[in-house]
């Protein structure tokens, strides 16, 4: 971090070149997303409706985070705090990784280093996006999850606090399933009450901020379950123009493909969940693995997420690397995750690098489309395994065992490999 900071201050051109090499599109404003939040708070204090217009943001983006975040800002906050906030967030991000369960061996260590220095992490930190803060809070929650009742309660409070800031971290409350039934239900009821109070306090403003969320496009850096079905329909769109009879088929293609891939992922997830040994959930990596898997799966199926939100992969990697010592599927998923965390570097290399080699636009588009297809198939494979991990985690709890007693099963039939 010190080296990159010095590079930015002393040799800006080299700094921007480094960003391009690792797959980032440089902007004129460092820590752009921190400037967005701080500037939005400054505008809101002046009475500007930041949900409709936002002159305090360098890019004019309307506000789409929780209104609570604006109210939590200190009274004197301005966009001038951006550099300090961005540096502190970046350093805290890397310092928080010390709380993750340590990995053993050269390959696991190399995997963690590659992940933490990936394009995905660099993107979150170069923008100083709040997702970096969310990861810090989730790591803290994981560190508290293995302690006594008071520590676990503090972990749940951290997850809820993160959810109040950006909504999607609420998926991390899956850890409530590990609590004794009465205590878990009581904590869940308190969380629902807090969320209800948030809705009552902010009303239409809250839903307006949710409605301002950017909508992704299948061929960019965003990840979502809708990417592959919608992208396939777009690529095959010319067939509908040349053959009008195919137009109705192409119109239904996104829904049909989405359903087919979702059912296939669920089947793979159930098969993988049946294979996972119960001892996994007694290991130190267990709470991080369950939370991280729930976060990634939740983001994947609930809408478009910008690439940097995948920093939550850092939560699941220690557990997958531990599983990988005896499970080839887990080892393969680790490699797939590393590919996804660096995929924007590969994509930008295709989009920006191939034209410099003299390839014509049609050839570049074809290579880009092939890479996009591979990337999306890898996403579905990774999400299927992570969904299996979530199912296995829930099945290991009181509520999972209670539900499974009503599911017919054949005790004489062994589980099948995925």
N, C-alpha and C positions, 0 to 999 in steps of 0.2 A: 504494500500500500504506500509506503514511503517512497519507493522507487517510482511508482506511477505518478504520485503527487509531484515529485520533483520533475519528472518528464513533462507533465502538463504545464508546470510553471516555467521551465527553462526552454523546452523545445516543443511548443504546441503542435507543430506539423508532425513531429515524430509520434507524439501522443495520439493524434488523430489517425495516423497510419497504423499504429498498433491496434486501435479499435477496429479498423477495417479488416486487419489480418485475422482477428479472432471472431469476425462476423457481425460486428455492430455498425450501424449507420450513425456516424457522429452527428451531434447537434451543436449549435452555437452556445448552448447553455449547459454547463456541467450540472449534474444532479437536478435534471429537469423536473422530475416528479416531486422532489422536495420543494422546489420553487413553486410548483403547482399548488401544493397543500398550503404552504406558508403564504403565498400570494392570495389564495382563496380566503384564508382567514383574515388577511389584511383588508380585502375588499368587503367581506361580510361585516367587519367592524365599521366600515364606512357606510353601511346601509345598502350595498349593491346586492341585487338578487343573483347570487353566483350560480343558481340552478338554471338560469335562463341566459345569462351573459357573464363573462368573466374577463374583464380587461386586465386583471392583475396576473394572469397566466401568460407566459411568453408565447404560447400557441393558441391562446383564446379558448381553451377547453373548459366547458361548463363542468361544474362540480358533480362527481358521481360517487363519492365516498360517503360514509356515515356522517350525518350532521353533528353527531356527538363529538367527532374529532375536531370540528371547528370550535365547539364550545370548550373543549379541553385545552385549547391553545392559550398561552400566556397573553395578557392584555397588550403588551407591546410588540407582539410578533410581527415581522415584516419579511418580505422576500429577501431582504439583505442578510438574513440568517442562513441562507441556503448553503453556503460553502461549509460553515461550521457544522450544521446539522448533517450534511452529506458525509463529511469525513468521520464524524462520530458514529453515524449509523454503519458505515463500512467497516470501521475497526471493531465495533461491537458485534457485527455479523460474524467476522472471523474468530473473534474471541469466544463467541458462544459455541463454536464447534468443539471446543474443549470439553463441553458438557455431554457430548454424544458418547455412547459406549465406545471404548477403544477397539480398534480392529487389530487382528493378529496376522502377521505374514506380509511378505513383500507385495503380492498381488492385491490383497485388500487395501494396504496402505497406498499403493499406486492408484487404485480405483478411487479412493477418497480424495486424493490430491487432484486427480483429473476432474473429478466432479466439482470440487470446491473452486477450481480455477477455470471452470468451463465458461462457455459463452453465456449460458443461462444465468450463472451467478454474476458474471461481469455485467450483463445487461441490467440486472436488478440493482447492482451497486452503482454503476455509472449513472443510472437514472435516480438513484436514491429512492427507489420505490418503496411504498409502505409494506409490500410483500416481504422485504428483507426484515422489517421490524416484526411482522407476523411470524416469520420463521424463528426469530430469536425468542419470541414469547412461547411458541410451541416447543422449542427445545427446553426452555425452562419448565414448562408443564410436564414434559417427559421426565425431566430430572426429579421432579417432585412426586411423580406417579408411583414410584416404588417405595415410598416411605409410609409413615404411620398416617392415621386418619387426618390429622390436621394438615400434614404436608400434601396429601392427596387432594384435600379440599382446596388448598392454595393452587394446586395444578389445575383443577377444574375452573377456578376463578380466573386463572390466566387465559384459559381457552375461551371462556365466555367473554372476557374483556377483548380478546382479539376478534371475536365474532361481532362484538358491538362496533368495532372500528371498520371491518370490511366484510362482514356477513359470512363468507365461505368458511372461515375457520371454525364455525359452529359444528362442522362435521367431526372435529376433534373430540366433541363430547361423547363420541362412541365409547370412550374409556369409562363412562358412567356404568356401562354394562358389567364392569368388573367389581363394582361396589356391592356390598350386601343389599338384598332387594329393597328393604325399607329405606335405608340410607340413600341408595341410588335414586329411588322414586322421589324422595324428599328433595334431593339436590336438583333433579330434573324439574320438579315443580317450581323450585325457586328460580331456575334459569328461565323457564317459560314466563314466570311473573315478571322478571327483569325485561325480557323481550317485549312483553305486552306493555310495560311502562314506557319502553323506548318508542313503541308505535303510538301510544297515547300522547307522549310528550312532543313528538315531532310531526305526527299526523301525515298530511299530504306531502310535506317536505321530504320525509323519508322515502316515500314511494317515487317522488320526482327524482331523487338522487339515484335510486335503483334504475329508473327508466332512462337515465342519462348514460348508463353503461355503454361503452362502445361495442358495436356489433362487428364481429370478426369476418374475415373473408377466407375462404378455404385454402388459398394458395399463398398466404402470408405466413407470419410466424405464430399465429394463434393456434391453440389446440382445442379440440372439441370432438364429441361424438358425431356432430353434424358435418365435420370437415369432409370425410370420405364420401358419404352419400351425396352431399350437395356438389362437391367437386367433380364426382363422376358424371353427374347430370350436366354440369357445365361443359365438361370435355366432350360429351356426346351430343351436345346441343346442335352442332351443325347437321347431324343426321336427321333431327327433327325438321330442320328447314329444307333439307333435300328430299326427305320422305315424310310428307305430312301425316301419313298413317301411323308413324312412330311417335308423333307428338304426345298423344295421351300416355303412352308407355313411359316416355321420358319425364312427364309431369309427375307420375306416381313413383318414379325411381328413387328419389331421396327417402321417402317414407318406407318403401319396401326394403331398400338396402339397409337403412338404419335399423329396422326391426330385425332383419336377418343377422346383421352383425351383433346387435345387442343380445339376441337369443344365443348366438354362438359363443359370445363372451361369457354369458351366464353359465352355459353348459361347461365350458372350460374351467370357469371359476369354481363350480361345484365339484368338479373332478379333482381339481388341485386342493381344495379345502379338505377333501376326504383323505388326502395323502399326508397332510401336515401333522407331524407328531405333536402331542399335547405338551411335551416338554418345552416347546418353543415359547409358550406363554409364561414360563417361569424364568426366562432369561432376562438379563438387564435390557436387551434390545427390544423387548416386547412392546412397551407402551409407545416407543417411537415408531415401531413398525406398524402398529395398528392405527395410530393417528395419521401418520404420513400416507398410508394406503387409503384411508378414508378421505383425506383431503384431495389427493390426486383423482380418485375415482369420482368424488363429488363434483369437482371442477370440470372433469371431462364430460359428465353427463348432464350438467345443468346449464351449459351455455359456453360461449367462446371465452377463453382465457388467454391473455397475452403471454407470450413465451416465458417471461421471467417468473411467472407463478410456479413454474416447475421446480423452483429451488426447494420445494418441499420434498423432492426426491432425496435430499440429504438426510431426511428423517428415516427413510426406509433402507438406505444402503447398508448401514451396519448390520441390521437384522438379516438382509438378504445375503450379505457376505458370510455371515455366520451359518446360515442355512446352506450356502453354496458348498460348504465343506463336505456335505453328504447328499446334496440335491442338485442335479445337473440343471433342472429347470430354473432354480434360483440363480445359478451361475450365469445362465444364458440371459436372464432378465437383467442382471447387473450390466452385462455388455450392451444390451439394448438400451438401458437407461443412459449409459455413458454416450451412446450414439445420439440419443434425443437431446441430451444436455449440450452437445456440441453441434447439433444438426443445423443451427442457424449459420454457423461458420461455413458448413458445406453448402448450404443453400445460397448464401451470399457469394460464395466462390463461383457457383454456377451462374447466378444472375449477373454479377459484375465482372467476374474473371474470364469467363468463356468468350464474351465479345472482344476482349483485349487480345485473345489468341486468333482472332479472325473468323470465328464461327458466325454464320449468318443467323438472324433472329429466329428463323423457323427451327433450326437445329438446337439453339439455346432453349427455346420453349419446349421442345421435345425432351431434352435432357432434364429440364426442370420438372416437367410433368412426371417423368419416370422416377426421379428422386422423391417428388411429392408422394407418389403412390407407395413407395417403399417406406417412407417416413410414417404415413398414416397406418399402414399395416403393422408397423412396429408399435405404434401407439396402442392399437387395439390389442396386440399381444400382451404388452406390458400391463395395460389396464385390466385385462382378463385375469392375470395372475394376482394383481393387487386386490381385485375384487374377491378372489378366492381367499386371500389372506384376511380380508375383513370378515368374510363368512366364517372362516375357521376360528377367528378371534371371538366372534359372537357366539358360535357354537360351544366354545370352551367355558362360557359364563353360565350363571344360573339360568338366565332367560333363554339362552340357547338350548341348554339341556332340557328345560321345561317344554320348549316348543318341539324339540326333536322326539320327545316321547310319544307324540301324536302322529309322527311320520312313519308309515309302514316301511319296514326294511327286512332284508334277508340276512340273518346273522351268519349264514354259511357262505355268503358271497363276498369275496375279497374286493377291495377297492381296485379300480383300474388305473394304470398310469396315464398321465395326461398326454 
